[in-house]
Amino acid sequence: MTDQPETTTEATPDAAPITTPTEPAPQNTTPDADLTKLQTELATLKKEHEATSAKYERAQADLSKFRTRADEVQTAKSQAEQETEARKQLEERLANLEKDRDAASKNARDAMLRLALYKPLDGDDARIKTALLLAEQEGLIAEDDSINTSALLEKYPFLKPEAAPPASIPGARSETPKSLTRDSIAHMSPEDYAKNREAIHQAMREGRIT
């Protein structure tokens, strides 16, 4: 009998236990449960839809208000432009009326002054025109538009009606002074004034009388 080699079993390290995966237990559903779930989802969707619709309506209302406000702004802008144009036209009209008023006032003043000089100067239109120019330049017209006629005739005696110009002599030449001044005109004789009347009037209109 032969000896059999003795076998020994060596201990192996502890190994992790092997687990077999288990399948989830099937869920048992019923038609009623499915219906309830669908109803719940439908209610949730309905609420979300209502909330979205409310937001949309508010947005539409805000947009409508904005458009209304924009229309009001545009209308106000148009009215402002129309009012500006109307005001401009009124200002222009007022300026024209003021010009007309000033012109009418000046014409009335001139007529009154001419009337004041009509009798003292025996209605001589040329003398009246000259007298008015000289009275203005000499400051002989008061604030109430009265003329110091006596002072005017005293300083410029050639304006007096009795200082009649001599009859013109055919072929005679009148010489115009090189410079005309208030003093030179004041010291003119009626004859010299008559000879230089047109030149004097022209110089007065041009403002060359010093």
URBEL-V941699 format. One record per residue. RES is the residue in one small letter. PSI is psi as a letter, one per 20 degrees, with the letter a starting at -180 (999 if undefined). OMEGA is omega in whole degrees, -180 to 180 (* if undefined). D_FIRST is the distance of its C-alpha to the first C-alpha in Angstrom with 2 decimals. Layout:
res = [RES/RES]
psi = [PSI/PSI]
omega = [OMEGA/OMEGA]
d_first = [D_FIRST/D_FIRST]
This chain:
res = [m/t/d/q/p/e/t/t/t/e/a/t/p/d/a/a/p/i/t/t/p/t/e/p/a/p/q/n/t/t/p/d/a/d/l/t/k/l/q/t/e/l/a/t/l/k/k/e/h/e/a/t/s/a/k/y/e/r/a/q/a/d/l/s/k/f/r/t/r/a/d/e/v/q/t/a/k/s/q/a/e/q/e/t/e/a/r/k/q/l/e/e/r/l/a/n/l/e/k/d/r/d/a/a/s/k/n/a/r/d/a/m/l/r/l/a/l/y/k/p/l/d/g/d/d/a/r/i/k/t/a/l/l/l/a/e/q/e/g/l/i/a/e/d/d/s/i/n/t/s/a/l/l/e/k/y/p/f/l/k/p/e/a/a/p/p/a/s/i/p/g/a/r/s/e/t/p/k/s/l/t/r/d/s/i/a/h/m/s/p/e/d/y/a/k/n/r/e/a/i/h/q/a/m/r/e/g/r/i/t]
psi = [p/q/p/p/p/p/p/q/o/p/p/q/q/p/q/p/p/p/q/p/q/p/q/q/p/p/p/o/q/q/h/h/g/g/g/g/g/g/h/g/g/g/h/g/h/g/g/g/g/g/g/g/h/g/g/g/h/g/g/g/g/g/g/g/g/g/g/g/g/g/g/g/g/g/g/h/g/g/g/g/g/g/h/g/g/g/h/g/h/h/g/g/g/g/g/h/h/g/g/h/g/g/g/h/g/g/g/h/g/h/g/g/g/h/h/h/i/g/g/h/j/k/j/o/g/g/h/g/g/g/h/g/g/h/g/g/h/i/k/j/p/r/h/j/k/q/p/n/g/g/h/g/h/h/h/m/h/i/i/p/h/i/m/q/q/q/q/q/p/p/i/q/p/p/p/p/q/h/p/p/r/h/g/h/h/h/j/q/r/h/g/g/g/h/h/j/g/g/h/g/g/g/h/g/h/i/k/j/p/999]
omega = [-176/179/175/178/-178/-180/178/179/180/179/179/179/180/179/179/-179/-179/-179/179/-180/-179/179/179/-178/180/179/-179/177/-179/177/180/180/178/-180/179/179/-180/179/179/179/180/178/179/179/180/178/179/179/179/179/179/179/179/178/-179/179/177/178/178/179/178/179/179/177/-180/179/178/179/178/177/178/179/180/178/178/179/179/179/179/179/179/179/178/179/179/179/179/179/178/179/178/179/179/179/178/178/178/177/179/179/180/179/179/179/179/179/179/179/-180/179/180/179/179/179/179/-178/-173/-177/-180/-178/173/175/-179/-174/-179/179/-179/179/179/-179/179/179/-179/180/177/-177/-177/-179/-178/177/-177/-179/178/177/172/-177/174/-174/-178/179/180/-179/178/-179/-179/-175/-179/179/-177/-179/-178/179/-177/179/179/178/-179/-180/-180/177/-180/179/178/-180/179/176/-179/179/180/177/177/-178/-179/178/-179/-178/177/172/177/180/180/179/-180/-180/-173/-175/-178/180/179/179/179/180/178/-180/-179/178/-178/178/-177/*]
d_first = [0.00/3.63/6.53/8.98/12.50/14.52/17.59/20.87/23.98/27.09/30.24/32.82/36.49/38.54/39.90/43.17/42.94/43.77/46.80/48.00/51.80/53.68/56.83/60.05/61.06/63.87/67.26/69.17/72.86/75.77/78.99/80.93/78.88/79.43/83.12/83.39/81.74/84.07/87.06/86.05/85.69/88.98/90.72/89.39/90.62/93.93/94.40/93.56/96.00/98.70/98.19/98.34/101.44/103.10/102.43/103.82/106.95/107.48/107.09/109.60/111.99/111.68/112.30/115.32/116.67/116.11/117.94/120.73/120.97/120.96/123.79/125.68/125.24/126.48/129.40/130.25/130.06/132.40/134.79/134.73/135.53/138.35/139.70/139.54/141.46/143.97/144.44/144.94/147.57/149.30/149.33/150.84/153.38/154.22/154.66/157.01/158.92/159.27/160.62/163.04/164.05/164.65/166.63/168.68/169.25/170.40/172.68/174.16/174.66/176.31/178.55/179.57/180.31/182.29/184.23/185.00/186.39/188.14/191.41/191.69/191.14/193.34/190.46/190.06/186.50/186.21/187.46/185.11/182.06/183.08/183.84/180.40/178.64/180.74/180.38/176.57/176.54/178.98/177.20/180.25/178.29/177.30/174.13/176.00/176.94/180.57/182.37/184.69/187.25/190.02/187.83/186.64/190.17/191.39/188.76/189.07/192.73/192.49/190.61/193.78/195.42/198.77/197.25/197.62/196.59/199.45/200.02/198.04/200.03/199.22/197.70/197.10/193.77/192.00/189.92/186.73/186.01/183.06/181.35/181.82/181.30/182.23/184.90/186.38/186.44/188.01/190.82/191.50/194.84/194.92/195.88/192.89/190.55/191.96/191.48/187.87/186.84/184.24/182.78/182.59/180.87/178.39/177.65/177.14/174.73/172.75/172.79/174.71/177.31/176.62]
